[in-house]
Amino acid sequence: MFKSKLSHLSLCVLTALTSQVAFAAETTEVKEEEIERISIVGSNIKGSTMTSVLPVTELSAEDIIATGALDGDELLRSIPQIGAVGFTGTRGGNTGTNAARGDVGSVNLRSIGEGNTLVLLNGRRMVNHPITQTNFGVPVTSVNSNTLPVSGLSRVEVLRDGAGALYGSDAVAGVVNYVTKEEYQGGNFKVRYGAEQGTDRNDFTLSGNKGFEFNNSQTFFMISANYAKKTGLQASENGFSSNQDLRSRAPEEFAGDTDFDNRSTLEPYADLHYIGLPSSIDDYIIRPTSYLNNAGEQQSAGSCGGGALASGGGVMGDVCLDAAGSHDRALRPNRNEERTLVPDIDRLNLFTNLSHEFNNGVEFYNESTYYRSKTKRQWEQSAILSNGTFDVPAHSYYNPFGPVNFADGRVNPNRLAGLDPAVVPVEGLGYNLRIRPTDVGPRQVEVESTSYRFLNGLRGTYDDWDWDTGILYSEAKTDDNMSNRISSPLLLAQLSLDTADAYNPFTGVNPDNPASIIDSTPNPQASINPFLTTAQRSAKTSLTMVDFKASNPFMFELPGGEAGLAFGLEYRKETLDEDNSSNFDGSEPFVEGNADPVNLSSLQGSSVRLDVSGERKVLSAYVELALPLLADLPAVHSLDVQLAARYEDFSDIGNITRPKVAVSWFPVEMLQFRGAVSKGFRAPNLIQLNSPGATLTTGVDDYAENSLDADGNVVVNADTLADGGSGNGNYNLSTSGNKDLEAEESENISVGLTLQVMDNLTFTYDWWEIETTGTVGVLSDENISRLDLIARGEGSSNPDVIRGPVDADNPLGEIVQINRRYENLNTRTITGYDIAVNYNLESSIGDFDLTLNGARTLKFDQEAGGDASTIVEAGADPEVLGTAVGDIVGTNSIPEWQATASLKWKSTDALWGAGVFVKYVGEVANTSVSKTVDSVTTFYTSKAQTRANTYITRNDFMGYEGVSLSFGINNIFDQEPPLADTTFGYDGSLHSSRGRYFYTSANFSF
């Protein structure tokens, strides 16, 4: 495909756009300082004008102010080409121990997935955030966008095209380059305070910059600092996020749809499976009789789900033994009562820049950054999950089916009266328990993150050559600390006591509000403290890099001008080390008696997370040519070509070479066509390669056994691939990394134009396509079972499906374990286009700058590959692969359209400034909420939304030179985010939870 596109490149007469498309004016005159600036991203040839070939979106310092962004996460969200933000502290569904929590924001250009966008600081790589998170079923990594202060940035550049040939791995969707302020003269100090209307959510920020010159201006030093303190918000404080049951907010056509009820079936009421009772009466949900059922009626013998009312002695009171086998929806807990919507944040950012020019013209430079943050939030108490249930002995003090007398002869005051000893023996019955112990109180989470970066280098010139060499070391560390957690073995020990000191799981929650998760009838704290524990997830990443690069914009003369050349060498080492506390890293499993472990994690409500470490070393070399072929001819004002290639050799996945060709053609000075074809790649991250196998107990359908015909032969067809029978029962599912993973390879093509209608009006359009093959994914256990069916139909079997002995009930042997690992699977094809308009107007009242920037995704299609394609080729409906296949544009977190508009004004005397920033996010279908009418299924659609921010600035305030005062409003019209089927009722990867927000700042320059 790449060769085909490359061969047609010259026929397409491809694109070009000037240095920026969205947030800064385009000029026909290239100033020297702009050449220096543009050369940072898109071309390694310093001083080359070839960057006009590339689609680059730029936010200047003024544009950053106009967005009203508080941090790096909000700043990137102001760029339409940045897609769904998966790592964020306000996304309700991603806040467990296996999620990236705290002060974190990810970078996801084109929504192709974290890890597919290369992030640079002043043209060099940044270290990844140490905590990973799942996207499309696999762990992904990202740079933390909050590690740099927005106040310390000169600009942000976004290269919206594949750049693997220029920068290497990860630049599949493009590159985000942060450029800090350099050689800042003088100093400034800024104070900012902002608050959300109607809530206690607020923030306070101090920032400043100061530059110094020494040694007759040969030595320069600058320091930039930023401190931010943010007060968060509980979900209960906002109307749209206060209740997980969203049915009251649903539109009429989905009114009452239970898909919108996101409350948990894991109630604070004890769910018991009694050991020794007949199967028809061995399951009970025990609740006080004063609670109402779904019909709004008080519990009675007839409404106890086929169970009974019973009177108990002691503290038990009257209870409903609900044997219906299901949980009353009316009693499902609203967990948002105890959930934090926005955490409290303390953040410090520091950046320093030191340079010294020697007498021979060689310059030494140093860049240093430091980041520290601490966040606090809370989350409701965890429940006992199905893979972590345990058996409570009969003599448990509060057991309603306990013994008549305890071992020491004491009469049991809590055995229900009237129990038939023939059914419930006098020695009592033990039970298997599921419950959410809400009286323990919510879990507390504190996340501390730090990172630092040191770069030392030398740069200079030799004849027409510019050269630069540097050595960089960067490290990031996160400690995710959890307190008020429950230890499963210690809880079992407390439940097993036969005295009143035991933990009582039958106290209920709030008699006046049964669906509340805030417990007004708690156990004594003395019964709770013995089973409380803490846990920690600690992870560290590092990046070491040594590079040398050189460029010459005047290599030789061509008909169109001087040809340029750049080349470079780079060595880098990346490491990852994750160390989790022993209560959920598998080293202290929850073992009940002398049996096998109940759960490899002894931390209630948390799956095991094994420690993992890994490292890789990479050697790289690149070369780039800028060839001005023609100029000043009829129909050819200029014709330029950019050629580039990069070779990278990885210590873990081998080597790969990626080329790029870009062409720019100006038929006339005001019109430019441009385009590029390139190959890129993403190396599997260290988690995907090195994760040890983590095992959990679950159930799966046995497709091979269910396909057997009367003669015992395996039958493979669409029907048997669709019907897995009644299920295999419990088995062990092991998921691990895969050292045999290969790089995800990509092919990029872009075609576009820029039209400069007047000196002050520019229009740009760019169409693009990204195709990735071998995308890393993981098959479900159901699909691995299907692969076993397919293999057996061919006379073999799937070695990843391990079976027990063959017997009469299991003619193929019962599935006892399935091993799965991350694999190179599907092919993704994503297409879309970007449009931008920039208009500058100078008038008698000042200068106006209008910018429009829109991004439309036309297709996000995923085609089965690898083992997934084997399943489809055997006759299975592709839908069995879930969201792994098909076109997903306009669904969930991938809107078809995103756009922004910015209008800035500066008065003629430069004393006043003002601006308006508007962002539009298109509608998306929620595939989790659907209805089917006449065999036609429709999904609930979250509405599109447009939000507006504004600000005004007065310089030389009250006649004081260098003093500026600003006032701004974000979300002027106080719009709530659109309803979505999520924990907090909105999609935090696309929308902000902030209501109308007022802020003011004072800036002092000196």
N, C-alpha and C positions, 0 to 999 in steps of 0.2 A: 504493500500500500504506500509505504514511504517512497519507494522508487518511482511509482506511478505519479505521485503528487510532485515529486522533484522534477520529473521529466516534463511536466506540464507547467512548471513554474514560469518559464520564460514566455509561454503563450498567454498566461493570465495577466501579465504586466502588473506586478504585485504592489504592495502598498507603500505608504509612508505617512507618517504623522510627525509633526514637529515635536519638540522635546516634551510637551505635556498636553494632556487632552482634557483635563477636567477642572483643575482648580487653580490654574495660573494662566496668564495671558500668553499668547504665542506672538513672537515677533519675527520679522524677516531679517533682522540684524542680530547676529550672534556676538554677544559681548564676551570678553575674555573670561570674566568670572563665571558666565553661564557655561562656557566650554568646560571649565574645571568642574562645575557642578554636575553637568549631564554625564560626564565620563564615568561617574561613580556607578551608575546602574545601566545595563544594556550594552555597554562596550567597555573593553579594557584598554582601549587606545586613548590615552590621555590627550585631550585637545581635539579629538576627532568629532566631526559633525555627523557621523554615521548614526548617532543615537536617534536622529530624526526618522530612521527606518522603523523604530520600535514603538509599540503602543505603551506609553508610560503615563500613568495618572500621578499627579503630584499635589500634595497639600503643603502650601507654604505656611510660615508662622502665622500669617494673617488668616489663612483658611482654617487653621487649627483653632484659633480664637473664635471664629464664626460658628464652629460646630458646637461650642459650649461643652466640649468633652472634659470630663473630670480625670480620666485615666486612659491608659493605652487601649483597654478593651473598648471603651466608648468611642475612642478616636478611630479605630479600625472599622467599627460598625457604621461610621459615617461615609464609608466608601462602598458604593453599590456592588462592586465586583467581589467584595468579601462576603462569603456565604455564611451558613449557619455556624454559630460559635458553640462548639460542643463542650469546651472547658469553661465553666463559669460558675461562680459561687451562688447564683440565683436560679439555677435550673433544678427544679424539684426532683426530677427523676434520677439525677446523677449525684447523689449525696451520700451514698453508702461508703463503707470502708474501702471498696474497690474503685472509687471514683476520685477524680482530681478535685480536691476541695480547697477552700481558702481563697486567697487573693490571687486569682488566676484567670487568664483569658487566653484563648487559643487563636491561631491564625489559619483560616480555611478559605483560601481563594477559590472561587468558582464552586464551592461546596463539594469539591471532589474528595475531601477528607483531610483531616489533620495529618501532617507529615508530607503532604504534597506541595507545600509552599515553602520555599527557602527564605529564611529571615536573616538579614544582614544588619550589622551596625557599622556605619561608615565603610561599607563595602566588604566587611569580613563577617564570617559566620558567628552566630550566637549559640550559646549552649542551650540544649533542650531542658524544659521543665522536668524534674525528676519523677513526677507522678504521672502514670499513664491512665488512659480511660478507653472504654470500648466504643468503637464506631464500626458499623456494619459487621458486628460480631467479633472483631479482633482488637487487641490493644494498640492504641495509636499514641504518638508523641507530638509535642508541639513546643515551640518557644512560648514563654509566658509574656504576653503583650503588656503586662503591667509593670515589668521590671524597669522600664524607662519612663521618666517623668515627661508629660506633654510640654511642660513649661521649658524644658531644656532642649527641645528639638528645634532645629532650623527648618526642617521639612521632612516629609515622608514621601518616598517614591515607590510606586507600585508598577513593576514591569508585568504587564498582563499577557505574557506569552511564555511558552516553554523556553527555559534557559539552561538546560542541561549541558549544552555545548560550551557555555560560557562559565557556569558556576558549579556544575557537577550535580551530584545526587540531590533529590528532593525538589528541584525547581521544575516540577511537572506542570503545575498550573501557572507558575510565575515566581516573582521575587518581590518581597517587601524589604526595602532598605531604609533604615532610620538614619538620618543625618543630624548630628548634634551641632550645636553652635561652636564655631571655631574662631579663635583670636578675637573674642568679644572685648571691645574697648569699654572701659568704665565699669559700672556695676548697676545692678538693680535689685530691689527687694519688693516682694509682692505678698499681700495678704488677701485671702479670699474666704468668704463664708457663704454657705448656701443652705437652704432648708426647703423641704417639701411641704406644700400646703396641706394642712389637715392631719399631719402625722408628726411623730418625733424624729423622723429621719432627717439628718443634717450632716454637714461636713465642714471641716475647717482646714485650710491649707496655708502653709508658709513656704515660699520659694524665693530663691535668689541666685544671681550670677555675678561673678566678679572676675575681671581680667587684670593681669599684671604684666608689665614689661620690664626687663632687666638688661644689663650688659649692652647698652646702646641699641636697644630694640632687637638684639640677637636672641634673647630668651623671652619666651612668653609662657605664662601660666594662667589657666582659667579654672575656676571651680563653680559647679552648678549643684544646688541642693534643693530638695523638695521634701517637705513633711506633710502628710495628710492624715487626718483623724476623721473617721466616718462613723456615725452612729447608725446602726442598722434598724431593722424593722421586723416584727413578728408577722407571720402570715395572717394572724387573726386581726391585725390592725387595718387591713385593707379589705374592702368589701368583696372584690373579685377573687381574692385568694383565701378568704377566711374559712371556706368550707370545701371539702373534697367532693361533696355531692353537688355536682354542677347542673342538675336537672332543672332547677328553677331559673337558670340563665339560658337554657337551651332555646333555640327558635321554635316556632309553633310546630313545624313539621317533624321536629325531633323531641317534642315535649314528652317528658316522662321516660325517655329512652334510658334504660339502665346502663348503657355503655358510658353515660356521663357520670355515673356514680362510682367514683374512684376510692371510696372508703374501703377499708380492709375487711375481709371475712374473718381475720384473726382477731376475735373479740377479747375484751378484758374479762369475759365470762368463761369459766372453766369448761373445756371440751374434753370429755373423758371417754376412754375406751376401756371398759372393765374386762379384766382377765379372768375368765372362768364362767362368764354368763353366756347363755345361748346367743348366737349371732344376731337374732332378731331383736334382742333387748340389751346389747352390750355397749351401745354408744349413747351418751347423754351429754347435753349441754345444760348445765345447772345454773339457774337464775332465780333471783327472788321473785315471789309470786306477785309483788306489787308492780312489776314492770309490765308494760303493755306489749302486745304482739303486733304483727304487721297490720292487722285489721284495726288497731287502736283500742283493743279490748284488753281487760285485765286477764292475766293467765288463769285458765281453769283446767280441770282434768281433760276436757274435750279439746282444748286449744294448745296442749303441751306436745303437739307433734306426735300423738300416739303414745306419749309417756304418761306421766301421772303427777298429781300434786302430792307432796309428802310433808309431814310435819316432823321437824327435827328438834332435838333437845339442845341445850346449851346455847351457843351463839349462832347456830345454823338457822333457826327460824324456819318459816315455810318456804319451800323451794319448788320450782317447776323442773321436773326431770324431763327435759325436752328430748325425745328420741326421734325427732323428725329426720335427723341426719344432715340438716342444713341450718345455716345461721339466719335468724330473722334479720331482714334488711334494716328494719327499724332500729336495731341495736348495733349496727356497724359503727365503729368509732370514727369520729372526724379527727384525724391525726393532725390536721393543720392548726388545731388549737394549741399545739405545743411545738410547732415547727417555725424555724426562722426563715423568713423570706429573703432578707438581705443581712449578711453578717456585719458585726462591728469590725472595723478595720483600722489598724495603725500601720502606716507605711512610711518608710524613709528611702529616698533615692539620692545617690551622690554620683557625680561625674566630674572628673578632672582631665584636663588636657595640658600637657607640658611639651614645649618644643624649644630646641636650641639650634641655631644655625652656626656651623663652624666657619672659619675664615675661608676654607676651600669650597664653600657652597653646599657641603653635605649637611643635612638636617637630621638631628635626632628627635624623635617624638615618643611620647607616652600617652596612652589613654587608659584611664582606670575608672571602673564603675563599681558601685556597691548598692545592693538592694536588700531591704529587710522588711518583712511584713508579719503581722500577727492578726489573726481573725478569730472571732468567737461566735459560736452559734449553738443552738440546741435542736434536738430531734426527739420525737416521741420514743418511749421505751420499746425495745425490740420484743417480738413475740417468739415463742418456741416454734421453729419451722418444722415442716414435715420430715426433713432429713436430720433433725436433732431432737426428736421426741424421746422420752425416757419413761421407765416404769417406776411409779411411786409405790412403795410397799403398803400393804394393807393397814399396818399399824400407824400410818400417818395420822396425826392428831385430829385433823379436821376432815378426814375422809368420811363422807356420809354413809358409805358401805363398809366402814371399818369394823374392827372386832367388838364383841360385846364387852369384853374386858381386855385391858392391856396386859402385857407380860407380867407386870408386878401385881396384878389383881385389881387395879383401879378400874372403876366402871367408866366406860367410854361415854361422855356426855353428848357426843356428836353423831353417833350412829342413828340413822333415821328410825323412827318408831314404826313398828308393824312390819318390818322386813321378814320375809319367810326364810327361816334358816335353811330350808331345802334348796333355796335359790341363792341366797346370800348367807353363806355359812357363818357360824358364830365367830370364827377366827377372822372373818372379813375377806374382802377382795381388794387386791391392788389394782392400779389403773395406769394407763398410758395417758399422759397429760399434754394438752396444747392450751396455751393461754398467753395473754399479753399482760404482764404484771405492771399495770399503770401506776399503782401506788408507789412504785420505786421512784417515780419521777422521770423526766426526760433525760436522754443522753446528752452529755456536754461534749462539744468538739472545739478544740483549740488547734489551729494550724499555724506553725511558724515556718516561714520560708526565707531563705537568704540566697543571694548569689553575688558573685564578684567576678571581675574580668580585668586582666592586666595585659596590655599590649605595649611592647617596646619595639621600635623600629628605626630604620635609617632610610632616607630617600634623598635623591639628588638627580643631577643631569650629567650626561656625558655626550658631547656633541649634540645631536638631535634626539638622543635617547633620554627618556624619563625612567628612572628605576626606583623600586621600592621593595624593601625586605623587612619582615617583622617576625616576631615570636609572640605567641598569644597563649595565655592560659586562663580558662574560665571554669567556674564550678558553681553548681546550684544544689541546694539541699533543702529538703522539706521534712518536717516532723509533724505528722498528723496525730495529735494526742487526744485520746478519748477517755472520758471519766464517767462515773455512774453507770458503768456497764455491768452486765450480769454474767457471772461464771456459771455455766451449766452444771458442773459437778458440785459446786458449792450450793447452788440452788436445790439440787436434789438432796443434798445432805440436810439442808434446813427443812425441806418438805418431809423428810423421813423421821423427824423427831416425833416422839409420842407424848410430848408435853405441850403446854400452851405457848411455849417459846417458838414452836414451829411456825413456818410461814403458812398463812391461810389463803388458799387461792380462790375462795368462794365469797369474798367480801363484796363483790360487785364494784360499781364505780360511783355513780351519782344517781340516787333514786329519783331526783327531780328532772334529770336529763339523761336518760339511759344511753344516748348516742355520744355523750361527752367522753373525752379521754382523760379529763382531769378528775382524779379520784378524790371524792369527799369522804370515803369510808376506808382509809388506809389501814394497813397493818402497823403495829408499833415499829418505830425505827430500829429497835433492838432486834426485831425479827428479820429486818431487811439488810442491815449492815453486814452480817456475816457472809453474804454471797455477792457483795459488790466488788468490782475489780476495775482496773484500768487497762488500756491497750494502746499500742503505738504502731504506726506505720511510718518508717523512716526510709528515705531514699535519697541518693546522691548521684548526680551526673557530672561529668567533666569533659572538657574539650581542650586539647593541646594542639596548637597549629604553628607550623613554620612555613613561610612562603617567600618566594622571590618573584617579582614581576617587572617587566620592562615593556616600554612601548615607544614607537617612533611614528609620528604622523606625517613624516616627510621621507619615506623610504625611496620612492622613485616617482617619476612624472608619468601620468597617463593623460589621455586627451581631456578628461574631465577634471584633472587636478592632481594633487599629490596623494599617492597611495600610502596607507598606514599599516603598521604591523605591531602586534602585541604577542607576547608569549609569557608563560609563567610556569612555575613549579610549586607544588604544595604538598606538605606532609601534615596529616592530622591523626590524632588518636582520640577516640571517644570511649568513655567508660560509663557503666551503670552499675550501681550497687543498691539493692533494696533489702532492708533488714526489718522484718516485722516481729512484733512481740511474740513470745513463745505460746501465748494462749490462742493464737490463730494462725501461726505459721506451720502447724503440723507437728511441732515437737512436743506439745502437750495435748494430745487428743483427748476427747471426752470418752472415757471408757466406763461402761456400766458393769460393775462386778468384775468377773473374769472373762467377760465376753469380748467380742471384737469391738473396736471403737464405734460408738454411736455416730460420732462426727469427728473428723480430723481437727476441727476447731472446737475449743472448749468455750469460746466466746459466744454467748447466746445471740442468735439472729445473724451471725456472720459466717459466711463460708470460709473455708481454709484459703489462705493466700501464702504460698510458699515463698521463701526468700529466693532471690534471683540476682545474678551478677553476670556481667559480660563486658567485653571490650572488643574494639576493632581498630585496625590501623589502615590508613588509606594513603596511597601515593598518587598524585595527580599531575598531569601536564596538559597545558592548553596552548592553542595558537589561534590568532584571529587576524584576518586581513580585511582592510577597508579599501575598496577599489572604485574610485570615481571614473567610470568608463567613458562617459560622454558629457559634454556641456555646451551650451550656447549654440545649439543647432535647431533647425526647424523642427517643431514638435518634440524637441528634447532640450528643455532648459537644463536638466541634469538627469543622469542615469548612474546610480550607484549600486554596488553590490557589497554585501558583507558575507564573508565566509569564516566559519569558526568550527573548531573540533576540540574535544576534550577526552582525555584518556584517564580512567581511574582504576586503580588496582586495590581491591579490598582483601584484607587478610582472611575474611570469613566467607565471601560469596564469589570471589574471583574478580576478573577484570571486565571492563566494558568501555566502548568508545562511542561517543555521541557526536554527530555532525549537525551543522545548521547552515542554511543559505537564506539570506534576506536580500530583497531588491527594493529600491526606491526609484520612482520615475516621476519627474516633474515635466509634463508636456509644456506647461507654461508656469510662470513663477507662482501664480495663485492656486494652482491645482496640483495635488500630489496623489499618486497611487503607490501603495506599498504592500508588501506581503513577506511572509517567511514560511519556510518549511524546516522542521527540526525534529530531532529525536531526543528524548530525555529518559529519565529513569528515577525510580525511588528504591533505594536499598532497604530491605527489611530491617525494621528497628531491632534493637538488642533484646527487647522483651519477646518479640515474635520468634527470634532465633533461639533464645536461651532459656525460656520458661520451663521449669521442671513440670512433670505431670501432676496436676491437681485432680483429685478424685472426689466425686460426690455420689450419693445414692439416689436413684430416681427410677422411673419406669419407662419402658419403650415397647412399641409394637414389634412383633417378630414377623416380618413380612415373608420370609422364606418359609417358615413353618405354616403360616396361614395359607400359603399358595399350594400346598400339597394336594394332589388329586387323589382319587380313590385308590390308585395304585402306588401312592407314595412318591410320585414324580413331582419335581418342582415345575410350576407353570409361571412363566414370565410374560405378562401382558399389562395393558393399561389398568385392568381391573385389579390384578394382584398387587400392582405397584401403588394403587390408591387405597386398598383395604388391608390394614395390618392386623385385623382381628381384634381380640379382646385385650391384648397386651401381654407382655412377657412377665410382668411383675417387677419387683425391685432388682436392680443390678448396679454395678459400679461403672460410672462414666468418667474416664480420664481424659483431660485436655492438656496438651503440652505444646511447647514451642517446637520448631523444626529447623535443625541446622542445615537441611538440604534445600531450604527456600532459595529461590532465585530472585533477582531484581524484577520489580514491576517495570516493564518497558512501555514507553509512550511515544506517540507520534503527534506532533502539533502542526497545524496549518492555520495561518491567518491571512486575510485579505481585506484591505480597507482603503480609505481615501481621506484626505483632508482638503477642505476648500476654504481658502481665505478670501471671503467675499470682499472685505475691505481690510484696511490695516488693523482695524479694531474689532473685526467680527470673523470668527473661525468656526467651522463645522467639521466634525470628524465622525467617521463611521468605520467600525472594524468588525468583520465576521471572523469567527474562530471555531476550531474544532480540536478536541483532545481525544485521542483514543489510547486507552491503556490496556495492556494484555498481562495475564498472569497476576491479576489483582489478588493480594493476599486475603484469604477468607477462611472460614471453618464450616464444615458441614454439620448439620444437626445430627443427633443420634438416630433420629428416624431415617434420615437419608443414608446414613452408614448402614443401617439395617436393610434398606432397599438395595444398596450395593452388594450386600451379602446374598440377597435373593438373585440379583443379576448374575453374580459369579457362580452361584450354585446351578443356575440355568445353563451355564457354560461348562459345567462339570468340575468346578473348583469351589472355593469359598473365599470369603473376605477375611484375611488374617487379623484384621482389627476387631472382628467380632469373635469373642472367646466364649465357648459354650461348655456347659457341664456334661455329665454322662448322659447318654441316650437312655430313655426309659419309655414306658407305655404312654405317658402323658406328654412326653417331649421327644418325638421321633427324631429330631435333629439335635437334641440337647438344649437345655434351657440357657438363654443368654445370661452369663454371669458378669461379663465386663465388655465394654466397648472402649477402644482406644482411638482418640482422634487428635489431630494436630493441625496447626495452621498450614494451609496449602496455597499454592498458586492456582487460582481458580478462574474467575470470570473476566470477560472483556467488557470494558465500559467505553461508551462513545458519548461524548458531551459536546453539544454545539450551542452556539448563541451569538449574540452580537452586542457591541457597545456603541453608544452614540454620545456625543458631547457637543455642546455649543458654548462658546466663550465670547462675551461682548464687553468691550471697555468703552466708556464714554467720559470724555472730559467736558465739563460744563462750567458755567459761571459760579455755580454753588458747590462744585467739587467734582471728584472723580467717582464714577460708578463702575463696578465690576460684577457682571452677571455670569454665572456659570451653571450649566445644566449638564448632568451626567447620569446616563441610564444604562442599565445592564439587563439584558433579556436572555434567559436560558431557553433554548428551543427544544432541546432533547437531552435527557439524561438516561440513556438506555444501557441496561446491563444484560449481557448475553452469557448464558451458562458456558463455562469452560472447565477444563480438567475433569475431575471425577463428577462434578455437577453436570457436565454435558453427557457423561455416560448414562446418568439417570434419565435425562430427557430423551436421549437417543433410543433407550430401551422401551419407550412408550409412555413414560410418566408425564402427567400434566406439569408444565413448568411452574405452576403455582405452588407445587410442593416445595419449591426452593424459597418460598416466601418473597421478601423484598429483594432477594439477591438477584432477581431477573426482572426484566420489563422496564418500561419508561416511567420514571418517578418524578418527572417535572410536574410542578403544581401540587405535589402531595407532601404532607408532613412538613419538613423544614426546608423544602426547596421550592420557593416561589418562582413563578415565571418571570416576574418583573421586580426589580429594585431600582430606585432612582433617587437622586438628590438635586436640590437647587440651592444656590447660594447667591445672595445679593449683598455686596459690601459697598459702603460709601465712606469717603473721606473728604472733609471740607477743604476748600481751597487754601485756607490758612493753617490746615493740619491740626486745628484745635479740637475738632469733633470727628467722631467716627461712629458708624453704626452698621448693623448687618442683620440679615435674616437667613436662617438655614432651615431647609425643609427636606424631610426624608419620607419616601414612599416605599412601603413593603407590600407586595401583592398578596392575593388570597392563596390559601393552601387547603387542600382537602385533608381531613383527618381520617386516615384509613381505619382507625380504631373505633369509629362511630359510623354505623351504616344502617340502612334499611333496604329491604327488598320488596318491590311491588311489581307484580306480573313478571316475575323472573328478572327484573331489572334492579340492580343494586346501585344505590347512590350513597355517597359519603357526605358527612357534615363538612362544610367548608368554612374555615376561619376567614373572616372578612379581611379585605385589604385595609391598610391604615396609612394616613398621612399625618405626620407630626411636624410641628414648627417650633423653632427656637429663635430668639432675638436678643440683641444686646445693643447698648449705646455706651460710648466712651467720651469722656471729656479730658483732653490733655491740658497741661499747664493749669491744673485746677486751682481756681481762685487766685490766679496770677503766679502760683508757685511753679517755677520752671522744673520740669522733670517729674512732676506729680500728676498721675493720671488716675481718674476714678471711673470705674465701669459698673454698669448694672445690667443684668440679663435675666431672661425667663426662658427656661426649657419647658417644652410641652405646654405651649401657651394656652391651648384650649382644654387642658386637663383631661386628656383622653385616657381611658383605661385601655390596656392592651386587648386585642381581639380574643374572644373566647376560643380556647383550644382544650382538647381532651388530655390534660396533663395534671400533675399534682397540684399546682398552684392556679390552674385555670387559664394559663397563657403559655405561649411558646417562648421560653427564655433565650433560646438560641437565635431568635429573630427580633424579639421585641423587648422593650424596657418596661419594668414594673413601676418606674418613677412617674408620679403624678406631676401636677404643675409645680415647678421648682424655681424658686427665686434665688439669685445670687448677686453679690456685690464684691468688688475687689478694688484694692488701692495699690498702685504701682509707683515706686519711688526710684527714679533713675539718678545716678550720680557719676 
